[in-house]
Structure formats: structure tokens, C-alpha cells
Amino acid sequence: MDTAPLPPSNDARRGSLACVGMGMTLGSHLTPLARSQIEQADVVFAALSDGIVELWLERMHPDVRSLQPYYAEGKSRMKTYRQWVDLMMDEVRAGKRVCGVFYGHPGIFAWSPHKAIEVARAEGFNAHMEPGISAEDCLYADLGIDPGRFGCQHFEASQLLFYERRIDTAGYLVLWQVGLVGDLSLKRFSTGAAYRQVLVDVLSADYPLDHEVIVYRGATLPIQKPRVRRMALRDLPCAELTAEETVVLPPGAALKQNPAVRERLTALDKEASIA
Ligand SMILES: C[S@@+](CC[C@H](N)C(=O)[O-])C[C@H]1O[C@@H](n2cnc3c(N)ncnc32)[C@H](O)[C@@H]1O
């Protein structure tokens, strides 16, 4: 009797994908789980912050393939990120156990790991993200910021320019990718002072121009120290800024009480005989 072929089940598909974080600082941030995903993979793809970190990774696995050469000035970053997904998925579909290693946390301001996991799962493969220590984690430690104290908003800096967003100045504001702020083309590695001036003009709707901004670079090598530069908002356009820096604006306004909700809570406490 003829039977229709069964669609491939999860079990039948041998390939798998793990996207793991390398952390920020070479040698000290890799978690045991991320390390074991790397060591047990058939093939490892790497998008790391530094050639030295890549050499270190090569000591952990004989088949490490760098994703960095797919970047090129004048080529859309989205094209590069799609190629990364295709490269990883080609090997998954060939039945390999694939590990993508990304600096920091693989799911923070990183398009390809999320997309590759989505595609792999849609095709019936096992796919998993293993978190890592991100620039955000290092920033809290090095700048002594607790995001729970006043709250904390994170934005890709260009998103503040391309879209109308509401900033809550009573909390911290963390801006990522300020070095290439305003790049509509997605083809450039940096923009410049004129583009940062547009960012400052947008921010000046919510902050005075003498408001402090912190330009932060976390250590990527164990011999480095974090770099912390403080300046007035008006001076941000003229500052030298690399692609590896994150900008923080401390709160500019006091937290505002909400008397109506407080009264409601007090009434509830009374009902429950807590007050
Ligand atoms: C594409 S995102 C990658 C973030 C990364 N996945 C993570 O978990 O930190 C690149 C942005 O991360 C931030 N970044 C990268 N390296 C950094 C460093 N060493 N110190 C501070 N921020 C950094 C910058 O805002 C940069 O524009």
C-alpha cells in the first residue's frame, strides 16, 4: 500500500542551532553553558568585537568561521545580517550542530541570532539562545547605575530620530549605536558631528543643553579599563565617538508622585487592616 511521505518531524531533523553570547571581556565573561555549546558544535560561526577574541575562540574549536568579512562599507548591514542567517541555516539544514557566537549577549541589539532561531524553529530544528554578559550589564557595573532605582529606557539612537518616541526624563536614558546615528542607508560604519547634532536637537526638547551625558566604553580585553567620559549634551556632536560606545543620560527630572493611585492603595490597606 502506498503511503504519503510524512512531513519531517523535529526528531527526524538532526541539525540544530545555538546562538550564544561571548560576553564583553575576553576570557572572563564566557559562561560554562556557552562554552559547552561551542565545544560540542560541529561548526562555529563568530561575530566578535575583536580579532584577538576570535583567536581565543579558535583555541576552543577547530572549525570557527568568522562572520566579520561579510561587512563592507557601502553594503547594507541588513544584507550582511541576512547572509549570516543563511550561512548558519545552510549548515543546520545539512544536519550539523551549529553554534553562532556573538559578542556580549546574542539577543541584545543583534538581529541575526533572533532571526536565525526563528527560521530554524519554523523549519522544525531545535534552536536555542544562550544569554551572555552584554555592554548593558557592564555599564550598570562600571557606572554604578541600578536601572530599578529610577527606571531606564534603552533606544537604538537612530530610532529616536526616525520615529516619534516619548522619553521619560525621570529615568535613565541609554542610547546605543550613537556612532552611526541617523544612518538611513544602513550602509555606513559611522556618521559624524552633523548627525549627532540632529540627535542633540531632538534630545534638547526634553533636556537642557548643559545636561550631563556619559559616553561609555566597557573593557573588551582584560588589560583595558572602562572608558567613561562625561560632558554636556551640547558637546556631544564634537566628541570623538567610536562604534563601541554607548551614551547614557542620567535622570533630568524628579520622580512625580501619583496621589490618586496612592490614595487608592491606602484605602485598600485600610480595608485589609494593614495601615
Ligand atoms: C550591534 S550592538 C551589539 C550589542 C551586544 N550584543 C551586547 O550585548 O552588548 C553594538 C552597540 O553595542 C554597544 N557596545 C558595543 N561594544 C561596547 C563596549 N565595549 N562598551 C560599551 N558599549 C558597547 C554600542 O552602543 C554599540 O553601538
The ligand as a Gaussian input file, in Angstrom:
#p B3LYP/6-31G(d) Opt

LIG

0 1
 C       25.166000      45.868000      17.492000
 S       25.167000      46.360000      19.160000
 C       25.732000      44.876000      19.929000
 C       25.492000      44.797000      21.413000
 C       25.892000      43.481000      22.030000
 N       25.095000      42.409000      21.500000
 C       25.780000      43.475000      23.552000
 O       25.175000      42.543000      24.102000
 O       26.304000      44.376000      24.204000
 C       26.518000      47.470000      19.141000
 C       26.380000      48.544000      20.199000
 O       26.694000      47.983000      21.457000
 C       27.332000      48.951000      22.256000
 N       28.694000      48.487000      22.564000
 C       29.437000      47.611000      21.854000
 N       30.628000      47.428000      22.443000
 C       30.633000      48.209000      23.543000
 C       31.574000      48.459000      24.571000
 N       32.773000      47.857000      24.576000
 N       31.236000      49.331000      25.546000
 C       30.039000      49.957000      25.548000
 N       29.115000      49.760000      24.612000
 C       29.401000      48.895000      23.627000
 C       27.387000      50.244000      21.459000
 O       26.228000      51.028000      21.755000
 C       27.343000      49.709000      20.058000
 O       26.908000      50.684000      19.147000

